[in-house]
Amino acid sequence: MKISYWFPTALGEAHYPNAEKEHQRLLPHIEKIKGEKDESFNYYQVHKDKKFNNINKFVLTKVNEFSKQYKFGPMKVANSWFNDYKKYNVNTSHAHLGSIFTAVYYLVGYIEDTSLVIHSPTPPDMMNPSDTTSKDPLKNVNTLTAEDIIIKPSTGYVCIFRSFLSHEVPLKITDHRRISLAYTFIKDVP
């Protein structure tokens, strides 16, 4: 598992080794769950559905590896759902208060599709020490000075971050399918 540090907030990243096989197996199940609904957000307890066991175990393992870095101890899923984004869907900026970690797993994703944007928890630096301009907004930007993390979706990719971080999915303008499984986690206290 790779951990990269941003503003300086950690981002956990991993790739599920059997992603394409799981995608093919679970896509008909997703369609059955959705039925006639044509909504982006689908409140469905993914973590309680045995058909998602392989992915659920993978995500929980990676979240616990990530939690270990914080020394928070073991985690358990508090809630889960899936998003099936279609063209012109958007998910405005929000956070998942009441949980410790959020994980987003891409059941179906293409890197040229709309991104997940995670915003820095720190306010903008009005002194502009990086000397960024509108012509060169990324000038001198690095993991310590970035204001956003841009996550390009790809099948089998999972990212894990603290749930207080504001994040969004901007307007989707492609026809590609984009299905993400989202999970929130709390401490697993016996």
Secondary structure per residue as TSV (DSSP state, phi and psi in degrees):
chain	resnum	aa	ss	phi	psi
A	1	M	-	360.0	133.0
A	2	K	E	-96.0	133.9
A	3	I	E	-119.7	123.5
A	4	S	E	-115.2	150.0
A	5	Y	E	-109.1	131.7
A	6	W	E	-132.8	132.2
A	7	F	T	42.1	53.0
A	8	P	T	-77.0	77.1
A	9	T	E	-103.0	135.7
A	10	A	E	-77.9	145.1
A	11	L	E	-126.4	120.8
A	12	G	E	-89.6	137.7
A	13	E	E	-138.0	139.8
A	14	A	E	-157.0	163.3
A	15	H	E	-124.1	130.2
A	16	Y	-	-75.9	125.8
A	17	P	T	-66.8	-28.1
A	18	N	T	-107.2	33.8
A	19	A	H	-59.5	-45.9
A	20	E	H	-66.0	-40.7
A	21	K	H	-62.9	-45.1
A	22	E	H	-65.4	-40.2
A	23	H	H	-57.8	-49.1
A	24	Q	H	-63.7	-38.8
A	25	R	H	-71.1	-38.3
A	26	L	H	-91.3	-18.1
A	27	L	H	-58.2	-46.2
A	28	P	H	-62.2	-33.6
A	29	H	H	-66.8	-42.0
A	30	I	H	-59.3	-45.3
A	31	E	H	-61.9	-38.9
A	32	K	H	-65.8	-41.7
A	33	I	H	-62.3	-44.1
A	34	K	H	-67.8	-35.7
A	35	G	T	59.4	-127.7
A	36	E	T	-85.1	-10.2
A	37	K	-	-66.7	137.2
A	38	D	-	-121.9	51.7
A	39	E	-	-106.8	152.4
A	40	S	S	-70.9	-53.3
A	41	F	E	-83.7	128.8
A	42	N	E	-129.2	102.1
A	43	Y	-	-74.2	106.4
A	44	Y	-	-149.7	127.4
A	45	Q	-	-73.3	79.4
A	46	V	G	-54.4	-39.8
A	47	H	G	-69.6	-12.4
A	48	K	G	-101.6	-2.1
A	49	D	-	-94.9	117.7
A	50	K	G	-60.4	-25.1
A	51	K	G	-65.9	-21.3
A	52	F	G	-97.4	8.2
A	53	N	H	-51.1	-45.3
A	54	N	H	-59.8	-48.4
A	55	I	H	-69.2	-42.8
A	56	N	H	-57.1	-44.4
A	57	K	H	-64.3	-42.7
A	58	F	H	-60.2	-49.0
A	59	V	H	-63.1	-46.0
A	60	L	H	-60.6	-41.8
A	61	T	H	-59.4	-46.1
A	62	K	H	-67.6	-37.7
A	63	V	H	-64.2	-41.1
A	64	N	H	-68.1	-33.8
A	65	E	H	-63.4	-42.4
A	66	F	H	-66.2	-44.3
A	67	S	H	-61.1	-35.3
A	68	K	H	-59.3	-35.4
A	69	Q	H	-63.0	-33.4
A	70	Y	H	-84.6	-13.9
A	71	K	T	63.2	38.1
A	72	F	-	-89.8	-16.7
A	73	G	-	90.5	-177.2
A	74	P	-	-65.2	148.0
A	75	M	E	-115.4	160.5
A	76	K	E	-137.2	156.3
A	77	V	E	-70.7	130.7
A	78	A	E	-93.2	-39.2
A	79	N	E	-158.2	161.0
A	80	S	E	-157.2	159.4
A	81	W	E	-165.6	177.8
A	82	F	E	-135.1	153.7
A	83	N	E	-119.6	129.9
A	84	D	E	-117.5	89.7
A	85	Y	E	-77.9	130.7
A	86	K	-	-111.7	171.6
A	87	K	T	-55.3	135.9
A	88	Y	T	76.0	6.5
A	89	N	-	-77.9	155.0
A	90	V	-	-148.5	152.7
A	91	N	E	-131.2	106.8
A	92	T	E	-67.5	165.0
A	93	S	E	-57.7	130.8
A	94	H	E	-158.7	170.3
A	95	A	-	-133.5	170.5
A	96	H	-	-115.6	74.8
A	97	L	T	-66.8	148.9
A	98	G	T	91.9	2.9
A	99	S	-	-135.8	167.5
A	100	I	S	-97.1	-49.2
A	101	F	E	-123.5	151.9
A	102	T	E	-121.4	137.6
A	103	A	E	-124.7	136.8
A	104	V	E	-122.1	119.0
A	105	Y	E	-111.0	131.2
A	106	Y	E	-93.6	104.9
A	107	L	E	-69.2	-38.9
A	108	V	E	-138.4	126.5
A	109	G	-	-161.3	149.8
A	110	Y	-	-131.8	132.9
A	111	I	T	-63.6	-20.7
A	112	E	T	-84.2	-1.6
A	113	D	S	-84.1	176.1
A	114	T	-	-61.2	145.7
A	115	S	-	-91.0	165.1
A	116	L	E	-92.3	128.5
A	117	V	E	-113.3	120.5
A	118	I	E	-106.1	125.5
A	119	H	E	-91.8	146.8
A	120	S	-	-62.7	141.0
A	121	P	S	-78.7	-8.0
A	122	T	S	-93.3	146.4
A	123	P	-	-68.1	158.4
A	124	P	-	-59.3	142.5
A	125	D	-	-85.0	102.9
A	126	M	T	-68.5	-12.0
A	127	M	T	-83.8	-13.2
A	128	N	-	51.1	55.1
A	129	P	T	-65.6	-17.6
A	130	S	T	-83.8	-5.8
A	131	D	-	58.3	36.3
A	132	T	-	-73.4	151.3
A	133	T	-	-133.9	168.7
A	134	S	S	-65.6	-27.0
A	135	K	S	-77.8	-26.3
A	136	D	-	-138.8	70.8
A	137	P	T	-67.4	-16.0
A	138	L	T	-102.5	8.1
A	139	K	T	-58.6	125.3
A	140	N	T	61.2	14.9
A	141	V	-	-81.8	136.2
A	142	N	-	-142.4	-171.6
A	143	T	T	-64.9	-18.0
A	144	L	T	-91.6	-18.1
A	145	T	T	-116.9	-5.8
A	146	A	-	-63.7	143.6
A	147	E	S	-95.6	-15.1
A	148	D	E	-145.0	151.6
A	149	I	E	-107.4	128.4
A	150	I	E	-104.3	114.2
A	151	I	E	-102.5	115.7
A	152	K	-	-85.4	122.9
A	153	P	-	-70.2	138.0
A	154	S	-	-147.3	143.3
A	155	T	T	-54.3	126.6
A	156	G	T	91.2	-3.5
A	157	Y	E	-86.5	136.6
A	158	V	E	-124.6	137.0
A	159	C	E	-122.7	145.3
A	160	I	E	-129.3	133.0
A	161	F	E	-150.2	165.2
A	162	R	E	-64.6	138.1
A	163	S	T	-69.2	-17.8
A	164	F	T	-76.8	-10.6
A	165	L	S	-72.9	128.0
A	166	S	-	-71.4	136.3
A	167	H	E	-149.0	163.2
A	168	E	E	-158.1	165.2
A	169	V	E	-120.8	110.0
A	170	P	-	-63.5	173.4
A	171	L	-	-50.3	125.3
A	172	K	-	-84.9	123.7
A	173	I	-	-117.7	6.5
A	174	T	S	-106.6	166.3
A	175	D	-	-92.4	-2.3
A	176	H	S	-61.4	146.8
A	177	R	-	-74.0	140.7
A	178	R	E	-143.5	102.2
A	179	I	E	-118.0	122.0
A	180	S	E	-118.6	143.6
A	181	L	E	-102.2	128.0
A	182	A	E	-116.3	141.0
A	183	Y	E	-135.6	144.5
A	184	T	E	-117.7	149.9
A	185	F	E	-129.1	146.4
A	186	I	E	-129.7	170.9
A	187	K	E	-64.4	140.3
A	188	D	-	-90.7	87.9
A	189	V	-	-97.0	124.2
A	190	P	-	-66.2	360.0
